[in-house]
Amino acid sequence: MLPTTDELKVMIRQALHDAAVNYDKVGVKDWLAKNTESEVKKLKDITTNIRNNFKSVARILALPLYDLVVPIQCRDQEAALRRQRVPVLCLDFTWLDGDFMDELGMTQVPFGHMALMQIVLNLLWGKKQYWCYLPVGNTDLTRVIVFTGTILHQVLDEYAGGTFSAQEFNVRMSGTLYKTLYTCAVSLEGCALASYIKLMEDLHAQGAEMLGGHV
């Protein structure tokens, strides 16, 4: 989910080559020889657009879903509120985890914060239909969830500092955090793991509803 630009180009070239070797027809290899560079650019642009779309939606949803909005008559206090609340949110993964009520009472779900869930639902099964990029038959959304959590952290940091980057999602700055969160996700055990699996099942179920049951 987070290759650098150079790494991404290598990955795309390798994928195109791997696809072409399955065909013996000369025309396929000729086409690849002529069009590799344009296809690399096309696929790189798709990846960049996906990253930027995730960040754009995160910027919209972060404020209301993390309670970082104040009444209009108190707007002069908004910057101070964000500076105070964001460090607390980013402590001990608070910006990621969600609290849910079930028959046993209140349960904390890893990576279950409403902001994170809404971004995943919006971009995978909403207008953008990014679910079509998911591997067929694979219901594990861990990389998407961790990617979304990483972008949310960067967005919250921007709101706290009052400085917004016009550039695409900063891969180099966020790579370490992504790896840390991914390790946390794949290391879950016991009740935490069960809650996380249920979270992914719920996301798929809600996504299917958004598509009218056709996934």
Secondary structure, 3 states (H helix, E strand, C coil): CCCCHHHHHHHHHHHHHHHHCCCCCHHHHHHHHHHHHHHHHHHHHHHHHHHHHHHHHHHHHHHHHCCCCCCHHHHHHHHHHHHHHHHHHCHHHCCCCEEEEECCEEEEECCCCHHHHHHHHHHHHCCCCHHHHCCCCCCCCHHHHHHHHHHHHHHHHHHHHCCCCCCCCCHHHHHHHHHHHHHHHHCCCHHHHHHHHHHHHHHHHHHHHHCCCCC
